Amino acid sequence: MERSSPVIGTFLTLWAVLVIRGQCHTPFFIFGDSVLDAGNNQYYPLSDQPKPRMPYGETYFHYPSGRSCDGRIIPDFLAQYANLTLIEPYLEPEFNNYTDGANFASAGAGVFPETNPKTIHLKLQLSYFEEMNNKLEPEAAQELLSKAVYFFSIGGNDYMNVGMPPLPENGTRVALASSYRKQYVKAVLGNITSVVKKVYEMGGRKFLFQTVGPLGCMPLSRWISGSECIANVTILAKMHNKRLSIVLWELEDTLPGFKCAVFDYYSALLEMSKYPSNFGFTEGQRACCGSGNFNGEFTCGDNETGYNLCSDPSQYVWFDAAHPTESANNYLSSLFWNGSLEVVWPRNAKALFEMP
């Protein structure tokens, strides 16, 4: 994990910018999976995932940026709301100015390393964050980390990994035992909490969380099932999301200065998928890009196997088998930033960013 040293003057530049911006500037650090990844995997030497390719990125960047989307993702919109630049992936070569923050998320990553060993799992993301901290002059690091907002969204890949067991001979999927589900969700949240507490110990106080999405009803899941949502992963996602809120309320009660905002990404995205016309979309279940039923097969951009591509992604909720379009992300981000307590609690992202 050894990387080149930052250029001479980075420490002084960072410190100067923080002093000039003062209380108005809130750095933004991001941990998670493909929903939040701004392109780290293309620079991660162990990654076995395909390099970024069109039509990913076609709507906004006009090149494949490494995001699992036709354009911007939720962290991009939140950064823009907060008057920050788009937050760079930490592993991007020559990136060493962390004034606005850094993105550590990795497409395919899980809370557990074994979920997808060739991605940047959560604890490895934390180790990169610690590496970044060690590069900075202590006083500048303290200033940066204490003012920052930290965004976490991870766990979906872990639940997909165990919630979609192989089909037995009779073609019926086996339901996971209730006791196993409870133990697994507890383990996932326990590992997330341990990383959050470590960031807190390093100075972090303001945290954004996003519930896992409607995993069982993504185009990928509908393609696998043939049509319907998949029960195992749906149950796991609901259990995780319910327990996540409880865990975070407990952290607010026990950790002095800890403040958070939790966005109900699951319900918001599921509602858009079920009733797309209510939100200005024409298609809510079929992906814009992919192949097979619901375009739920992960072939988007694969010129060897071929794929379908819609003419206007802005009319679709889903861009590929598991990721929303830029238009959907735009709407979801607006709820996250300035939504009511029905969708984001105990405060919205705007209120969290504006806290001293």
C-alpha positions as CSV (number, residue, x, y, z in Angstrom):
1,M,0.0,0.0,0.0
2,E,3.1,2.2,-0.3
3,R,2.5,5.2,-2.5
4,S,4.5,8.2,-3.6
5,S,4.9,11.2,-1.2
6,P,2.9,14.3,-1.9
7,V,4.5,17.2,-3.7
8,I,6.5,19.7,-1.6
9,G,4.1,22.4,-0.4
10,T,1.0,20.3,-0.1
11,F,0.9,20.6,3.7
12,L,1.3,24.4,3.6
13,T,-1.3,24.7,0.8
14,L,-3.8,22.6,2.7
15,W,-3.3,24.5,5.8
16,A,-3.6,27.9,4.1
17,V,-6.8,26.9,2.2
18,L,-8.4,25.7,5.4
19,V,-7.6,28.9,7.2
20,I,-8.8,31.1,4.4
21,R,-12.1,29.1,4.0
22,G,-12.6,29.0,7.7
23,Q,-16.0,27.8,9.1
24,C,-17.6,27.8,5.6
25,H,-15.6,24.9,4.3
26,T,-16.6,21.4,5.1
27,P,-14.4,18.6,3.6
28,F,-16.1,15.4,2.5
29,F,-14.8,11.9,2.9
30,I,-16.6,8.9,1.3
31,F,-16.6,5.2,2.1
32,G,-18.6,2.5,0.3
33,D,-19.3,0.4,-2.7
34,S,-20.2,1.0,-6.3
35,V,-23.1,3.4,-5.5
36,L,-20.4,5.8,-4.2
37,D,-17.2,4.9,-6.1
38,A,-15.9,7.7,-8.2
39,G,-13.3,5.6,-9.9
40,N,-10.9,4.0,-7.4
41,N,-11.1,0.5,-8.9
42,Q,-9.4,1.5,-12.1
43,Y,-6.3,2.4,-10.1
44,Y,-6.4,-0.5,-7.6
45,P,-3.7,-3.0,-8.7
46,L,-5.5,-6.1,-7.5
47,S,-8.9,-5.3,-9.2
48,D,-10.2,-7.8,-11.7
49,Q,-13.1,-5.7,-12.7
50,P,-13.4,-4.3,-16.3
51,K,-11.8,-1.0,-16.9
52,P,-14.2,1.9,-17.3
53,R,-16.0,1.9,-20.6
54,M,-18.7,3.7,-22.5
55,P,-21.6,4.2,-22.3
56,Y,-20.8,4.7,-18.6
57,G,-20.3,8.4,-18.1
58,E,-21.9,9.4,-21.4
59,T,-24.4,11.9,-20.0
60,Y,-22.3,14.2,-17.9
61,F,-18.6,13.4,-18.2
62,H,-18.7,12.2,-21.9
63,Y,-16.1,9.6,-21.0
64,P,-16.1,6.6,-18.7
65,S,-15.1,8.2,-15.3
66,G,-15.2,5.0,-13.3
67,R,-18.6,5.6,-11.9
68,S,-21.3,3.0,-12.2
69,C,-23.7,5.4,-13.9
70,D,-24.2,7.4,-17.1
71,G,-23.2,10.5,-15.2
72,R,-23.0,11.8,-11.6
73,I,-23.6,9.8,-8.5
74,I,-25.0,10.9,-5.1
75,P,-21.7,12.0,-3.6
76,D,-21.2,14.3,-6.7
77,F,-24.5,16.0,-6.1
78,L,-24.0,16.3,-2.4
79,A,-20.6,17.9,-3.0
80,Q,-22.1,20.4,-5.4
81,Y,-24.8,21.3,-2.9
82,A,-22.0,21.8,-0.3
83,N,-20.1,24.1,-2.7
84,L,-17.3,21.6,-3.1
85,T,-15.6,20.3,-6.2
86,L,-16.4,16.7,-7.2
87,I,-14.5,14.6,-4.7
88,E,-11.6,12.7,-6.3
89,P,-10.9,9.0,-5.9
90,Y,-8.1,8.6,-3.4
91,L,-6.1,6.2,-5.6
92,E,-6.1,8.6,-8.6
93,P,-2.5,9.1,-9.6
94,E,-1.0,12.4,-8.4
95,F,-4.0,13.2,-6.2
96,N,-2.7,14.7,-3.0
97,N,-4.7,17.8,-2.2
98,Y,-7.3,16.7,0.3
99,T,-8.8,20.1,1.0
100,D,-12.2,19.1,-0.2
101,G,-11.9,15.5,0.9
102,A,-11.3,12.2,-0.8
103,N,-13.4,9.2,-2.0
104,F,-12.3,5.8,-0.8
105,A,-15.3,3.8,-2.1
106,S,-14.8,0.8,-4.3
107,A,-17.3,-0.9,-6.8
108,G,-18.0,-4.4,-5.6
109,A,-16.6,-3.9,-2.2
110,G,-18.1,-5.4,0.9
111,V,-17.8,-5.0,4.6
112,F,-16.1,-8.4,4.7
113,P,-12.9,-8.9,2.7
114,E,-14.1,-12.3,1.4
115,T,-17.3,-10.8,-0.1
116,N,-15.2,-9.6,-3.1
117,P,-11.4,-10.1,-2.4
118,K,-10.2,-8.1,-5.4
119,T,-11.9,-4.9,-4.3
120,I,-11.1,-2.3,-1.6
121,H,-13.1,-3.7,1.3
122,L,-14.2,-1.4,4.1
123,K,-11.3,-1.9,6.4
124,L,-8.9,-1.4,3.6
125,Q,-10.7,1.9,2.8
126,L,-10.1,2.8,6.4
127,S,-6.4,2.0,6.1
128,Y,-6.1,4.3,3.1
129,F,-7.8,7.0,5.1
130,E,-5.3,6.5,7.9
131,E,-2.5,6.7,5.3
132,M,-3.9,10.0,4.1
133,N,-4.0,11.3,7.6
134,N,-0.3,10.3,8.2
135,K,0.7,12.3,5.1
136,L,-0.5,15.5,6.6
137,E,1.1,17.9,9.2
138,P,-0.7,17.1,12.5
139,E,-2.3,20.5,13.0
140,A,-3.6,20.6,9.4
141,A,-4.9,17.0,9.8
142,Q,-6.7,17.8,13.0
143,E,-8.4,20.8,11.3
144,L,-9.4,18.9,8.3
145,L,-10.8,15.8,10.0
146,S,-12.7,17.7,12.7
147,K,-14.6,19.8,10.2
148,A,-15.3,17.1,7.7
149,V,-18.5,15.2,6.9
150,Y,-18.0,11.4,6.4
151,F,-20.4,9.4,4.1
152,F,-20.9,5.7,4.5
153,S,-22.9,3.4,2.3
154,I,-21.9,-0.3,2.2
155,G,-23.2,-3.8,2.9
156,G,-25.3,-4.4,-0.2
157,N,-22.7,-6.7,-1.8
158,D,-22.3,-8.7,1.4
159,Y,-26.1,-9.3,1.5
160,M,-26.2,-10.2,-2.2
161,N,-23.4,-12.6,-1.6
162,V,-25.3,-14.7,1.0
163,G,-28.9,-13.9,0.0
164,M,-28.8,-15.4,-3.5
165,P,-27.8,-19.1,-2.9
166,P,-27.4,-21.5,-5.8
167,L,-30.6,-23.0,-7.2
168,P,-31.2,-26.6,-5.9
169,E,-32.3,-29.3,-8.4
170,N,-36.0,-28.5,-8.1
171,G,-35.4,-24.8,-9.0
172,T,-36.6,-23.4,-5.8
173,R,-34.4,-21.0,-3.8
174,V,-33.9,-21.9,-0.2
175,A,-34.8,-19.3,2.4
176,L,-32.1,-18.4,4.8
177,A,-32.7,-19.3,8.4
178,S,-33.9,-16.4,10.6
179,S,-31.1,-17.0,13.1
180,Y,-28.5,-16.9,10.4
181,R,-29.9,-13.6,9.0
182,K,-29.8,-12.0,12.4
183,Q,-26.3,-13.0,13.0
184,Y,-25.1,-11.9,9.6
185,V,-26.8,-8.5,9.8
186,K,-25.3,-8.0,13.3
187,A,-21.8,-8.9,12.0
188,V,-22.1,-6.5,9.0
189,L,-23.3,-3.6,11.2
190,G,-20.7,-4.4,13.9
191,N,-17.9,-4.1,11.3
192,I,-19.3,-0.8,10.0
193,T,-19.6,0.5,13.5
194,S,-16.0,-0.3,14.3
195,V,-14.8,1.7,11.3
196,V,-17.1,4.6,12.2
197,K,-15.7,4.6,15.8
198,K,-12.1,4.6,14.4
199,V,-12.9,7.7,12.3
200,Y,-14.5,9.3,15.4
201,E,-11.3,8.6,17.4
202,M,-9.3,10.3,14.7
203,G,-11.5,13.4,15.0
204,G,-14.6,12.8,12.9
205,R,-17.9,14.1,14.3
206,K,-20.4,14.5,11.4
207,F,-21.5,11.3,9.6
208,L,-23.9,10.7,6.7
209,F,-25.3,7.2,6.2
210,Q,-27.4,5.7,3.4
211,T,-29.5,2.6,3.9
212,V,-28.8,-0.3,1.5
213,G,-31.1,-0.1,-1.6
214,P,-33.9,-2.4,-2.7
215,L,-31.5,-5.2,-3.5
216,G,-34.1,-7.8,-4.2
217,C,-35.9,-5.7,-6.7
218,M,-33.0,-4.4,-8.9
219,P,-33.0,-5.3,-12.6
220,L,-30.3,-7.8,-11.7
221,S,-32.5,-9.6,-9.2
222,R,-35.5,-9.6,-11.5
223,W,-33.3,-11.0,-14.3
224,I,-32.2,-13.8,-11.9
225,S,-35.7,-14.6,-10.6
226,G,-37.4,-14.2,-14.0
227,S,-39.6,-11.4,-12.9
228,E,-40.3,-11.0,-9.2
229,C,-38.3,-9.5,-6.4
230,I,-36.0,-11.9,-4.5
231,A,-37.1,-12.5,-0.9
232,N,-33.8,-13.4,0.8
233,V,-32.0,-10.3,-0.1
234,T,-35.1,-8.1,0.4
235,I,-35.4,-9.4,4.0
236,L,-31.7,-8.9,4.7
237,A,-31.8,-5.3,3.4
238,K,-34.9,-4.5,5.5
239,M,-33.3,-6.0,8.6
240,H,-30.1,-4.1,8.0
241,N,-31.8,-0.7,7.5
242,K,-34.0,-1.1,10.6
243,R,-31.1,-2.0,12.7
244,L,-28.8,0.7,11.2
245,S,-31.0,3.4,12.6
246,I,-31.0,1.9,16.1
247,V,-27.2,1.5,16.0
248,L,-26.7,5.1,15.0
249,W,-29.1,6.5,17.6
250,E,-27.1,4.6,20.2
251,L,-23.9,6.2,18.8
252,E,-25.4,9.7,19.1
253,D,-26.3,8.9,22.7
254,T,-22.9,7.5,23.7
255,L,-20.3,9.4,21.7
256,P,-19.9,13.0,22.7
257,G,-20.3,15.3,19.7
258,F,-21.3,12.5,17.3
259,K,-23.9,13.7,14.8
260,C,-25.4,11.8,11.9
261,A,-28.0,11.9,9.1
262,V,-29.6,8.7,7.7
263,F,-31.1,8.7,4.3
264,D,-33.8,6.1,3.5
265,Y,-32.3,5.2,0.1
266,Y,-34.2,1.9,0.1
267,S,-37.7,3.4,0.3
268,A,-37.0,6.3,-2.0
269,L,-35.5,4.2,-4.8
270,L,-38.1,1.5,-4.5
271,E,-40.9,4.1,-4.8
272,M,-39.3,5.5,-7.9
273,S,-39.1,2.0,-9.4
274,K,-42.7,1.2,-8.6
275,Y,-44.2,4.5,-9.7
276,P,-41.8,6.1,-12.2
277,S,-44.3,8.4,-13.8
278,N,-44.8,10.1,-10.4
279,F,-41.2,11.2,-10.5
280,G,-40.9,12.2,-14.2
281,F,-39.6,8.8,-15.5
282,T,-41.1,6.4,-18.0
283,E,-39.4,3.2,-17.0
284,G,-38.8,2.0,-13.4
285,Q,-37.9,-1.7,-13.6
286,R,-36.0,-2.2,-16.8
287,A,-32.4,-0.9,-16.9
288,C,-31.4,1.5,-19.7
289,C,-28.2,-0.5,-20.4
290,G,-27.7,-4.3,-20.3
291,S,-29.2,-7.5,-21.7
292,G,-31.6,-10.2,-20.8
293,N,-34.9,-9.7,-19.0
294,F,-35.2,-6.2,-17.6
295,N,-31.7,-5.6,-19.1
296,G,-30.6,-7.1,-15.8
297,E,-27.5,-8.9,-17.0
298,F,-24.2,-7.0,-16.4
299,T,-23.2,-6.6,-20.0
300,C,-23.4,-2.8,-20.3
301,G,-20.4,-1.6,-22.4
302,D,-19.3,-5.1,-23.2
303,N,-18.8,-5.0,-27.0
304,E,-17.9,-8.6,-27.2
305,T,-21.2,-10.0,-25.8
306,G,-23.3,-7.1,-26.9
307,Y,-25.9,-5.1,-25.0
308,N,-29.0,-3.0,-25.3
309,L,-28.8,0.8,-24.7
310,C,-31.8,3.1,-24.4
311,S,-31.9,6.4,-26.3
312,D,-32.6,8.6,-23.2
313,P,-31.2,7.5,-19.8
314,S,-33.0,10.4,-18.2
315,Q,-36.3,8.5,-18.6
316,Y,-35.0,5.5,-16.7
317,V,-34.7,5.0,-13.0
318,W,-32.0,2.3,-13.5
319,F,-29.0,2.7,-15.7
320,D,-27.6,-0.8,-15.5
321,A,-28.4,-4.0,-13.6
322,A,-27.8,-2.5,-10.1
323,H,-27.2,1.3,-10.4
324,P,-29.5,4.3,-10.9
325,T,-29.2,6.8,-13.7
326,E,-27.8,10.3,-13.1
327,S,-31.4,11.6,-13.3
328,A,-32.5,9.3,-10.5
329,N,-29.4,10.1,-8.5
330,N,-30.2,13.8,-8.9
331,Y,-33.6,13.3,-7.4
332,L,-32.4,11.1,-4.6
333,S,-29.7,13.6,-3.7
334,S,-32.2,16.4,-3.4
335,L,-34.1,14.3,-0.8
336,F,-30.9,13.5,1.0
337,W,-29.8,17.1,1.1
338,N,-33.0,18.9,2.0
339,G,-35.6,16.2,2.6
340,S,-38.1,16.0,5.5
341,L,-37.8,13.6,8.5
342,E,-39.8,11.1,6.5
343,V,-36.8,10.3,4.3
344,V,-33.7,11.5,6.2
345,W,-33.4,11.7,9.9
346,P,-32.7,13.0,12.6
347,R,-31.6,15.8,10.3
348,N,-30.9,16.2,6.6
349,A,-27.5,16.4,4.9
350,K,-27.7,20.2,4.6
351,A,-28.2,20.6,8.3
352,L,-25.3,18.3,9.0
353,F,-22.9,20.2,6.6
354,E,-23.9,23.5,8.2
355,M,-23.1,22.4,11.7
356,P,-19.9,23.9,13.1
